[in-house]
């Protein structure tokens, strides 16, 4: 069973636009594959959307907020153990039957 944490567990960005970086940390013994989704694809850009995190390692996820009205949104990070033979994170994520989820509230003010 994979273990993934996110720091900080919530984010705040200016409604006029800005960036915040969240760090995913893999506390488990297996390589993890992840996918990041947003409840607001109009005003948020995520880099990367798919990725791997090696055991004991960390991976940054950059959240860019475009100018828009102040509101509360969320990121959902879906993850699971990465198949050993996967070449890309997109291919690996397709092999995750029941991904676990982390929800990160994001507030634009």
Secondary structure by P-SEA (a helix, b strand, c coil): cbbbbbcccccccccccbbbbbbbbbcccbbbbbbbbbccccccccccccccccccbbbbbbbbbccccbbbbbbbbbccccccccccaaaaaaacccccbbbbbbbcc
